[in-house]
Amino acid sequence: MKKRLILFLTAALVMFAPACEEDEITKEEQVKEDKELLENLSDYVISDANEMKESKGLQALMAMMETMQISDPFYDDPYASKSAYKNKILPSMKRGEELKSIQKDLKQMDIEEFAGTYTWNAGQQEWDVDHNNPPDKVVIVFPADGPQSQDNNATLTLHEFEEQTFEDEWGEWQQPTSVHLDLFVDGNKEMEFIMSATYDNEGEPLSAELDVLLGKFDFSASFSDTGSQMSIQASIEHDDTSIMSVNLAIDYTTEIDEWGWEQKVPTYVEGYVQYGPFRLEGSMNIEELEKLDDPVADDINQHVNLVLLSHPDGRKVADVVAVDEEGKDEPVAYLLFPDDSKEPVEKYVEPMIEEFEKWIEDLIGEPVG
């Protein structure tokens, strides 16, 4: 009996020893592959962003905005409309002003007031307007190739635009509650935008639903606020394949700042963010992190639990950990891989941010920040 047991154990070692060695090699190869994917993640992001930018729908919208810069049929005051974004909204946002303050400077949109068909006249470089036709929509007919083109092959229709009016000591202002528009180019639907939202008595959003179709991309998002927790869900699909998804729950407290504005201060975040082949999942106790005075890595790691997973199979790629580095004033975020190697998160994130900023600058034609 004893000899048979020894023989069995020996046979098991012979059989499983190569398998263990193969698993170790596979792990190392997997880590190498994951790192290469992370290094190229910015390529995924920019590739998707470029496809969006080059879509017929977005290109047509840019062409419509160009015609609006030449002639704006909706407002007598050019400062309030065609130059509003460039001259008022964008500078105000850069100064960090409250969105509520910016909204009060803009006119209320009344779909009945502007109902009709607006057709671009390339020869006159202005709009031919057929008021109240139709009586309940705003229809904009324009060339998708720009204001010099004679081919009005694009039609944007604003089917619905409802707002709710709020009032405080600074005056009246509006928030959109329901919006529906679509854009056709050469008879094909290239974009659709559907949004609904509810607000509290102060005009702060309580819930929102958003669906956007742009070429082969389908965006959806939802938001809700219970008064102590915000929930955010979002997704992007490309040809019915998920390329991005977000599911976050954010606990918060409410404070009044020095200017008298009510501010929501996050205390705890839990959920995940997925893009392409990776999904970052876990939680952060922001309230406890804020209490730390000159924290070391161990202090931070007690309140941060983040793991990077592969998508869609959920295989663990790396832990996100804080690491103390000599010469650094504060701990540095690292990815700790299963083979015990580690790389700074910045190595993978910074190139993505730089590439995306370049993309934004190319889209809007001016520097970001």
C-alpha positions in Angstrom: 0.0 0.0 0.0 2.8 2.4 0.9 4.6 1.7 -2.3 1.5 2.3 -4.3 1.0 5.7 -2.6 4.6 6.7 -3.3 4.2 5.7 -6.9 1.0 7.7 -7.2 2.5 10.9 -5.7 5.5 10.5 -7.9 3.3 10.2 -11.0 1.3 13.3 -9.9 4.5 15.3 -9.5 5.7 14.3 -13.0 2.3 15.2 -14.5 1.7 18.5 -12.7 5.2 19.9 -12.4 5.3 20.9 -16.2 1.8 22.3 -15.8 2.8 24.6 -13.0 5.8 25.8 -14.9 3.6 26.5 -17.9 1.1 28.4 -15.7 4.0 30.6 -14.5 5.2 31.3 -18.0 1.6 32.0 -19.0 1.2 34.5 -16.2 4.4 36.3 -17.2 3.3 36.4 -20.8 -0.2 37.6 -19.8 1.3 40.5 -17.8 3.5 41.5 -20.7 0.4 41.4 -23.0 -1.6 43.5 -20.5 1.1 46.1 -20.3 1.3 46.4 -24.0 -2.5 46.8 -24.2 -2.3 49.6 -21.5 0.5 51.4 -23.4 -1.7 51.3 -26.5 -4.9 52.3 -24.7 -4.7 55.9 -25.9 -4.7 54.5 -29.5 -8.1 52.9 -28.8 -9.4 56.1 -27.4 -8.2 58.4 -30.2 -9.3 55.9 -32.8 -12.9 56.0 -31.5 -12.7 59.7 -31.0 -11.5 60.2 -34.6 -14.3 58.1 -35.9 -16.8 60.2 -34.0 -15.2 63.4 -35.3 -15.2 62.2 -38.9 -18.8 61.0 -38.7 -21.2 62.6 -41.2 -23.4 63.8 -38.3 -20.6 65.7 -36.4 -19.1 67.1 -39.6 -22.6 68.3 -40.6 -23.1 70.0 -37.2 -19.7 71.7 -37.6 -20.8 73.0 -41.0 -24.1 74.3 -39.5 -22.2 76.1 -36.8 -20.0 77.7 -39.5 -23.2 79.0 -41.3 -24.4 80.3 -38.0 -21.2 82.3 -37.6 -22.1 84.1 -40.9 -25.8 84.6 -40.2 -27.9 83.7 -37.2 -31.6 83.7 -37.9 -32.7 83.1 -34.3 -31.6 86.2 -32.4 -31.5 89.9 -33.2 -28.7 90.3 -30.7 -25.6 88.5 -32.2 -23.9 88.6 -28.8 -26.7 86.5 -27.2 -26.5 83.7 -29.8 -23.9 83.1 -32.5 -21.1 84.6 -30.4 -22.5 83.4 -27.1 -20.4 80.3 -26.7 -17.2 81.9 -27.8 -17.6 85.3 -26.2 -19.6 84.5 -23.1 -20.1 80.9 -22.1 -16.5 79.6 -22.8 -14.7 82.5 -21.0 -17.1 82.2 -18.1 -16.5 78.5 -17.8 -12.7 79.0 -17.9 -13.1 81.6 -15.1 -14.9 78.9 -13.1 -18.2 80.7 -12.9 -21.3 78.8 -11.9 -23.3 77.4 -14.7 -26.4 78.9 -13.1 -24.9 82.4 -13.5 -24.0 81.8 -17.1 -27.5 80.5 -17.9 -29.1 83.7 -16.6 -27.3 85.7 -19.4 -28.9 83.6 -22.1 -32.3 84.0 -23.6 -35.0 81.4 -23.0 -35.6 79.1 -26.0 -39.2 79.1 -27.1 -39.8 76.5 -29.9 -43.1 78.1 -30.8 -41.5 81.5 -31.3 -38.9 80.1 -33.7 -41.1 77.4 -35.3 -40.6 77.1 -39.1 -38.1 76.1 -41.7 -34.8 77.8 -42.1 -33.0 77.1 -45.5 -29.5 78.2 -46.2 -29.1 80.5 -49.2 -25.5 80.1 -50.3 -25.8 82.8 -52.9 -26.9 85.4 -50.4 -25.0 83.8 -47.5 -28.1 84.1 -45.3 -31.2 82.1 -44.3 -34.5 82.0 -46.1 -37.1 81.6 -43.4 -40.6 80.1 -43.7 -42.2 81.0 -40.4 -44.6 78.5 -38.7 -44.1 75.9 -41.4 -44.2 73.5 -39.5 -45.9 75.2 -36.6 -44.4 73.0 -33.9 -40.9 72.3 -34.9 -37.7 74.1 -35.9 -36.3 72.7 -39.2 -32.9 73.8 -40.4 -31.9 72.9 -44.0 -28.2 73.5 -44.8 -25.2 72.1 -46.8 -23.2 69.5 -44.9 -20.1 70.6 -46.8 -20.1 74.1 -45.5 -21.7 77.5 -46.2 -20.3 77.9 -49.7 -21.9 74.7 -51.0 -25.1 75.0 -53.1 -26.3 71.5 -52.0 -28.6 71.7 -48.9 -28.3 68.0 -48.2 -28.6 68.1 -44.4 -31.7 68.7 -42.2 -31.7 69.2 -38.5 -35.1 69.1 -36.8 -35.8 70.3 -33.3 -38.9 68.2 -32.4 -39.1 69.2 -28.8 -37.5 71.7 -26.4 -39.1 72.2 -23.0 -37.7 74.2 -20.1 -38.5 74.9 -16.5 -38.1 78.4 -15.1 -36.5 79.0 -11.7 -36.2 82.2 -9.8 -33.9 83.4 -7.0 -32.4 86.7 -5.8 -30.4 87.0 -9.0 -33.4 86.7 -11.3 -35.1 84.1 -13.5 -33.3 81.3 -15.3 -34.1 78.1 -17.1 -33.2 74.4 -17.2 -34.1 72.1 -20.0 -36.5 69.3 -19.1 -37.1 67.6 -22.5 -35.1 67.9 -25.7 -35.4 65.9 -28.9 -33.6 66.6 -32.2 -32.3 64.6 -35.1 -30.1 65.2 -38.1 -30.4 63.6 -41.5 -27.6 63.8 -44.2 -28.4 62.7 -47.7 -31.6 61.1 -46.4 -29.9 59.0 -43.7 -30.2 59.6 -40.0 -26.7 60.5 -38.8 -27.5 61.9 -35.3 -30.3 61.9 -32.8 -30.4 63.5 -29.3 -33.0 62.7 -26.7 -32.8 64.1 -23.2 -35.2 64.4 -20.2 -34.5 65.8 -16.7 -36.2 66.8 -13.4 -35.0 69.4 -10.9 -35.6 70.4 -7.3 -36.9 73.8 -6.3 -33.5 75.4 -6.6 -33.0 74.1 -10.2 -30.5 71.4 -9.2 -30.9 68.2 -11.2 -32.6 65.3 -9.5 -32.6 62.9 -12.4 -31.7 62.8 -16.1 -31.8 60.4 -19.0 -29.8 60.9 -22.2 -29.6 58.9 -25.5 -27.5 60.0 -28.4 -27.0 58.4 -31.7 -23.9 59.5 -33.7 -23.2 57.4 -36.8 -22.3 54.0 -35.6 -22.0 55.1 -32.0 -24.9 54.9 -29.5 -24.5 56.8 -26.2 -26.8 56.4 -23.2 -26.6 57.9 -19.7 -28.7 58.3 -16.6 -28.3 60.2 -13.4 -30.2 60.4 -10.2 -29.7 62.3 -6.9 -31.4 61.2 -3.7 -30.1 64.2 -1.6 -27.2 62.2 -0.2 -26.0 60.0 -3.1 -25.6 60.5 -6.8 -25.8 57.6 -9.2 -24.3 57.7 -12.6 -24.7 55.1 -15.4 -23.4 55.5 -18.9 -22.4 53.4 -21.9 -21.1 53.8 -25.4 -21.8 51.1 -28.0 -20.2 50.8 -31.5 -22.0 48.6 -33.9 -23.8 47.0 -30.9 -20.5 46.3 -29.2 -19.8 47.9 -25.8 -16.7 50.0 -25.9 -17.3 52.0 -22.6 -19.5 51.7 -19.5 -19.7 53.5 -16.2 -21.6 52.7 -13.1 -20.8 54.9 -10.1 -22.5 55.7 -6.7 -21.2 58.8 -5.1 -22.1 59.6 -1.5 -21.9 63.3 -0.5 -22.6 65.9 2.1 -23.8 69.4 1.4 -21.9 72.5 2.5 -22.2 76.3 1.9 -19.1 77.9 0.5 -17.8 81.4 1.3 -19.8 82.9 -1.5 -23.1 81.4 -0.2 -23.3 78.7 -2.9 -24.4 75.2 -1.9 -21.7 72.7 -2.7 -21.9 68.9 -2.8 -18.8 67.4 -1.3 -18.1 63.7 -2.2 -17.4 61.4 0.7 -17.4 57.9 -0.8 -17.3 56.6 -4.3 -18.0 53.0 -5.4 -18.4 51.4 -8.8 -16.5 50.9 -12.0 -15.4 52.5 -15.2 -14.8 50.3 -18.3 -13.2 51.3 -21.6 -12.1 48.8 -24.3 -10.4 45.8 -22.8 -10.1 47.1 -19.2 -12.4 47.8 -16.3 -11.4 49.8 -13.2 -13.5 48.7 -10.2 -13.6 49.4 -6.5 -14.2 52.1 -3.9 -12.6 55.2 -2.4 -13.4 56.6 1.1 -12.8 60.3 0.2 -13.9 61.5 3.6 -11.2 59.5 5.4 -8.6 60.4 2.8 -9.3 64.1 3.4 -8.7 63.7 7.1 -5.1 62.4 6.5 -2.3 64.8 7.3 0.9 64.1 5.3 -0.2 60.5 4.6 2.2 57.7 3.6 1.2 54.9 1.2 -0.1 52.6 3.8 -2.5 55.3 5.1 -3.9 55.8 1.6 -4.2 52.1 0.8 -6.4 51.6 3.9 -9.1 53.8 2.3 -8.7 53.0 -1.4 -9.6 49.6 -2.9 -9.2 49.6 -6.7 -8.5 46.8 -9.0 -7.9 46.7 -12.8 -9.8 43.9 -14.5 -9.8 42.7 -18.1 -13.1 43.1 -20.0 -15.4 41.3 -20.5 -14.0 38.2 -18.7 -13.2 40.0 -15.4 -9.7 38.6 -15.1 -7.6 40.5 -12.6 -4.9 42.5 -14.4 -3.5 44.6 -11.5 -4.1 46.2 -8.1 -4.0 49.9 -7.9 -1.8 50.8 -4.9 -0.1 53.8 -3.4 3.7 53.6 -3.1 6.2 55.7 -1.2 9.0 56.9 -3.5 12.2 58.6 -2.4 12.3 62.2 -3.4 8.5 62.5 -3.8 6.5 64.7 -1.5 3.5 62.3 -1.5 2.8 58.7 -2.4 2.5 57.7 -6.1 -0.2 55.5 -7.6 1.1 52.3 -9.1 -0.3 49.2 -10.9 0.9 46.1 -9.1 0.7 43.1 -11.5 0.4 39.4 -10.6 4.1 38.8 -11.3 4.9 41.4 -8.6 6.1 43.9 -11.2 4.7 47.4 -10.9 4.3 50.4 -13.2 3.2 54.0 -12.3 -0.4 54.7 -13.3 0.9 58.0 -14.8 2.8 56.0 -17.4 -0.4 54.9 -19.0 -2.8 57.8 -18.2 -0.6 60.8 -19.1 -0.2 59.9 -22.8 -4.0 59.3 -23.0 -4.7 62.8 -21.6 -2.2 64.5 -23.9 -3.6 62.8 -27.0 -7.2 63.6 -26.0 -6.3 67.3 -25.4 -4.7 67.4 -28.8 -7.9 65.9 -30.2 -10.1 68.5 -28.5 -7.8 71.4 -29.6 -8.1 70.1 -33.2 -11.9 69.9 -32.9 -12.5 73.3 -31.5 -9.6 75.1 -33.1 -8.0 76.5 -29.9 -5.9 75.4 -27.0 -7.4 73.6 -24.1 -6.9 75.1 -20.6 
